[in-house]
Structure formats: structure tokens, C-alpha cells
Amino acid sequence: MVMVDEKVKYTNGNRGKAPTDDGKGYLKVEELNAWYGRTLALKNVNLDIRSQLITAIIGPSGCGKSTFIRCLNRLHEVCSGTKVTGHVWLDGKDIYDKDIDPVQIRRRIGMVFQKPSPFPTMTIFDNVAAGLRLTRFWSRRGELEEIVERSLQHAALWDEVKDKLNQSGTSLSGGQQQRLCIARAIAVEPEIILLDEPCSALDPVATLKIEDLMRNLAQDYTIIIVTHNMQQAARVSDMTAFMLMDEDHAGALVEYGATSDLFSNPKDKRTEDYITGRFG
């Protein structure tokens, strides 16, 4: 049985009908299942993700955390032989409706991966501008420059790279590359940013910079982060969802609630065991 904090119960009791929420970038996940071929990877996940908050997804390796967030912007279906059922409502519309363009969903829900991935043949400037050039027609170079600068400022990177925008993105340090990827994601003005273990390859100093950046970005964006770092989840997130493999070896949601409550007073014994290091 999934434990859900009373403060975050689902806003609509009618299954299959669009929920409503006052905030832009609100996601409601309803009975989400995902497969790789015949292997069930996610089973009946139900989750409300509130707008302009940081939601952490925690759980041991192999419990479906990365698969879950890849389903939130339809990246899961890019892999051959995959399948998704259920609903993911974004601002009241199901992103899996047949008339919805997946490319537009990925513009509205940006993704930053575990390993920093700047485009190696592009400059710092062109890395940030890449998504803009794919999704819009530009009549003024100046407008593009303004958005690139603003995106780098929002990613707390502008002061470090403003004098070397024509250098390769791969010339930056690992932490700078990750912030460059975040700048690239926010340049197209998404509503939601997905972060899949963004600090796992970074040193403690770079990790703190990314965490500070997440808190600042949450003023304008809905942030969802997958992390194995319990201390990081406790430090940066407002809400936390704990996932485990169930008896079918599929990822399932165990408990979801305000981070302070989940870490101090978990309702499920499995959650308590995980966050205290008894397993996982």
C-alpha cells in the first residue's frame, strides 16, 4: 500500500479526467506503467508533483527512478520495444494523448542527465543556443544573444564563461559542464526541469553549486531530481517520493510526502529502513 501524506493527496478523485491546479508546471501521474519489451519496469505509479517545488525521487538502484522521470517527458518511448500506459497530466492535458507532439512535451519538460553532456563540437554559446535554433525561427542575432546570456545567468555560469563563449563546451570543468547543460535546458523556457542524478559525477564543491542553483531555479520552475544521496534529498527538496521494486520486480511508489515529514516520521517501515541505511 502506498503511503501518501494528507497534504499531498490527489486533487481529482475521477480517474482519467484532467486535474486542475493553480500553478504552471503541475504534473499529475496516474496509474503509470512502463515496460522494456516484456519486462514491467514501473507499476501503477500515482503521484502529484506540485509546481515550483523541488521533488526528490529516492530509492535503491534498479527500482525505476530514472525510468519514471523519462516517462514524464516521453523519452522512455525513444528506446525500441518500450511501452507506457496510464496518464501524465501536464497543466490539465495528458501528454500521452495521441494528438500530442512528443517534441513539444520535451521542450516544456527539459532533461539534464547524470553525466554532463555538452555537445562536443559546439562552443559554449552554441550549446545553449542549440535548442532555440531547433524550435524557433530567429530574425535577430541580438535576441538569441540575450536569451543565451539570460540562460547562463540563471544557471549561475555567466560570470565564469562570459569572456570565452567561443570556446568548446567540453573545455569547462565537470561542474561547469553540468550547469551549461542546465542553461541549455532552460533556454527554451520549459515549465519543468528533470535532473537525473546531476551531481553523481561531481566533487562536493561543484555539488553544492548545483544544489544552490536548484533552489534558485525552483522560484521559476518545477524541479524533479533523482538522487541516491539521502543528505542531498533532505537538503534541497520540498517533497520526496520513495520507490522500491515490488514482488513483481517492478518499480513501485512506497511513500510520498513533504521531505521534512518523510525523513523525520516515515509512515512505512520500508522507508524508515532505507533512509536509515538498513537496506539499499
C-alpha positions in Angstrom: 0.0 0.0 0.0 1.4 3.4 -1.0 1.5 5.9 1.9 0.5 9.4 0.8 0.7 12.4 3.1 -2.7 14.0 3.7 -1.3 17.3 2.4 -0.5 15.9 -1.0 -3.5 13.7 -1.8 -4.6 13.7 -5.4 -6.6 16.8 -6.4 -9.1 14.9 -8.6 -10.8 11.6 -7.5 -12.1 10.9 -11.0 -9.6 8.6 -12.8 -8.8 9.5 -16.4 -10.0 13.1 -16.1 -7.8 16.1 -16.2 -6.9 17.5 -12.8 -6.6 21.2 -12.1 -4.0 23.2 -10.1 -3.3 26.8 -9.8 0.4 26.6 -10.6 2.0 26.3 -14.1 4.2 23.2 -14.4 1.9 21.0 -12.2 2.1 17.3 -13.0 -0.3 14.5 -12.0 0.9 11.0 -12.7 -1.9 8.4 -12.7 -1.6 4.6 -12.9 1.6 4.9 -14.8 3.1 1.6 -16.0 6.2 1.2 -18.2 7.8 -1.8 -20.0 11.1 -2.6 -21.6 10.0 -5.3 -24.0 8.0 -7.8 -21.9 9.7 -6.6 -18.6 7.5 -4.5 -16.4 9.7 -1.6 -15.1 7.1 0.6 -13.4 3.9 -0.5 -11.8 0.8 1.7 -11.1 2.6 4.8 -10.0 0.3 7.6 -8.8 1.9 11.0 -7.9 1.1 14.7 -7.7 4.1 16.9 -8.5 3.5 20.4 -7.3 4.5 23.4 -9.3 7.6 25.4 -8.4 8.8 23.0 -5.8 11.7 20.6 -5.8 10.6 16.9 -5.7 13.2 14.3 -5.0 12.8 10.7 -6.2 14.8 8.3 -4.0 15.2 4.6 -3.8 17.8 1.8 -4.4 19.4 1.1 -7.8 17.1 -0.6 -10.2 13.8 0.5 -8.7 12.7 2.5 -11.7 13.6 6.1 -10.7 15.2 7.0 -14.0 12.6 5.2 -16.0 10.0 7.1 -14.1 11.3 10.6 -15.0 12.0 9.5 -18.6 8.3 8.8 -18.8 7.5 12.3 -17.7 8.8 13.8 -20.9 8.2 10.8 -23.2 11.9 9.9 -23.5 11.2 6.4 -22.5 9.4 5.6 -25.7 12.5 6.6 -27.7 14.0 3.2 -26.8 13.0 0.3 -29.0 10.4 -2.1 -27.6 9.2 0.2 -24.8 5.6 0.8 -23.8 3.8 3.1 -21.4 0.2 3.0 -20.1 -1.6 5.4 -17.8 -1.7 9.2 -17.7 0.7 12.0 -17.1 -1.2 15.3 -16.9 0.7 18.5 -17.6 -1.4 21.6 -16.8 -4.6 19.6 -17.3 -3.6 17.8 -20.6 -2.5 14.2 -20.9 1.0 14.2 -22.5 0.3 10.7 -23.9 -2.8 11.7 -25.9 -2.4 10.6 -29.5 -2.6 14.2 -30.8 0.2 15.5 -28.5 3.6 16.1 -30.1 6.4 14.5 -28.0 8.9 17.1 -29.2 6.8 19.8 -27.8 6.5 17.9 -24.5 10.3 17.7 -24.3 10.5 21.4 -24.8 8.1 22.0 -22.0 9.8 19.4 -19.7 13.6 19.7 -20.0 16.0 16.9 -19.0 19.5 17.0 -17.6 21.3 13.7 -17.4 23.6 12.1 -14.8 26.8 12.7 -16.9 27.4 16.2 -18.1 26.7 16.1 -21.9 27.6 19.3 -23.7 27.7 18.9 -27.4 31.5 18.3 -28.0 31.7 20.1 -31.4 29.9 23.2 -30.3 31.0 26.3 -28.4 29.6 27.3 -25.1 27.3 29.8 -26.8 26.1 27.3 -29.4 25.5 24.7 -26.7 23.0 27.0 -25.0 21.5 28.2 -28.3 21.1 24.7 -29.8 17.6 24.0 -28.6 16.5 27.5 -29.6 17.7 27.1 -33.1 15.8 23.8 -33.4 12.5 25.1 -32.0 12.2 28.7 -33.3 12.9 30.9 -36.3 15.3 33.8 -35.4 15.3 37.1 -37.2 17.8 38.9 -34.9 21.1 37.6 -33.7 20.8 40.1 -30.8 17.7 38.3 -29.5 19.5 35.0 -29.5 22.4 36.5 -27.6 20.1 38.0 -25.0 18.5 34.6 -24.3 21.8 32.8 -24.1 23.1 35.4 -21.6 20.0 35.2 -19.5 20.1 31.4 -19.5 23.7 31.3 -18.4 22.9 33.8 -15.7 20.0 31.7 -14.5 22.4 28.7 -14.4 24.9 30.7 -12.3 27.5 30.3 -15.1 27.6 33.7 -16.9 30.4 35.3 -14.8 32.6 32.3 -15.3 32.2 32.0 -19.1 31.2 35.4 -20.5 34.7 36.0 -21.9 35.1 32.6 -23.5 31.7 31.9 -25.2 33.5 30.8 -28.4 35.4 28.0 -26.6 34.3 24.4 -26.6 31.7 23.4 -24.0 33.9 20.5 -23.2 36.7 22.8 -22.1 34.8 23.5 -18.9 35.1 21.7 -15.6 32.6 18.9 -14.8 30.5 21.1 -12.6 30.5 23.9 -15.1 29.6 21.5 -17.9 26.6 20.4 -15.8 25.5 24.0 -15.3 26.0 24.5 -19.0 23.6 21.6 -19.7 21.1 23.2 -17.3 21.4 26.5 -19.2 20.8 24.7 -22.4 17.6 23.1 -20.9 16.2 26.4 -19.6 17.0 28.4 -22.7 13.8 27.0 -24.4 11.7 28.2 -21.4 10.4 24.9 -20.1 8.0 24.6 -17.2 9.6 21.6 -15.6 13.3 20.5 -15.3 14.1 16.8 -14.8 17.5 16.1 -13.2 18.8 12.5 -13.2 21.4 12.3 -10.5 23.0 15.5 -11.7 25.7 15.6 -9.0 26.8 11.9 -9.0 30.0 12.7 -11.0 30.8 16.0 -9.3 33.0 16.9 -6.3 31.5 18.3 -3.1 32.1 22.0 -4.1 30.5 21.6 -7.5 27.7 19.6 -5.9 26.9 22.5 -3.6 26.8 24.9 -6.5 24.3 22.7 -8.3 22.2 22.4 -5.2 22.2 26.2 -4.7 21.2 26.5 -8.4 18.3 24.1 -7.9 16.9 26.2 -5.1 17.1 29.4 -7.2 15.6 27.7 -10.2 12.6 26.5 -8.1 11.4 30.0 -7.9 10.5 29.8 -11.6 10.4 26.1 -12.5 9.1 22.8 -11.2 12.2 20.7 -10.4 12.3 16.9 -10.2 15.5 15.3 -9.1 16.5 11.6 -9.0 19.2 11.1 -6.3 20.9 8.3 -4.4 22.2 10.9 -1.9 19.9 11.0 1.1 21.5 14.1 2.5 21.1 15.9 -0.8 17.4 15.0 -0.9 16.9 16.2 2.6 18.8 19.5 1.9 17.3 20.6 -1.3 13.8 19.1 -1.8 10.4 20.2 -0.7 8.7 16.8 -1.5 10.2 13.3 -1.6 8.9 10.1 -3.2 10.4 6.8 -2.2 10.4 3.9 -4.7 11.2 0.2 -4.4 10.8 -2.9 -6.5 7.7 -4.8 -5.6 7.0 -8.6 -5.6 6.9 -8.5 -9.5 10.3 -6.8 -9.6 8.8 -3.7 -11.0 9.4 -0.2 -9.6 6.6 1.0 -7.4 5.9 4.0 -5.2 6.1 3.2 -1.5 5.6 6.6 0.1 5.3 10.3 -0.9 5.1 13.4 1.3 6.8 16.5 2.5 10.5 15.9 2.8 10.7 17.0 6.4 7.9 14.6 7.3 9.2 11.7 5.3 12.7 11.9 6.8 11.6 12.6 10.3 8.5 10.5 10.6 8.1 8.0 7.7 4.8 6.2 7.6 6.1 3.0 6.0 8.7 0.7 7.7 10.4 0.2 4.4 11.0 3.9 4.0 12.5 4.1 7.5 14.8 1.2 6.8 16.0 2.8 3.6 16.7 6.3 4.9 18.4 4.9 8.0 20.7 2.7 5.9 19.3 -0.7 7.0 18.9 -1.7 3.3 19.5 -0.4 -0.1 
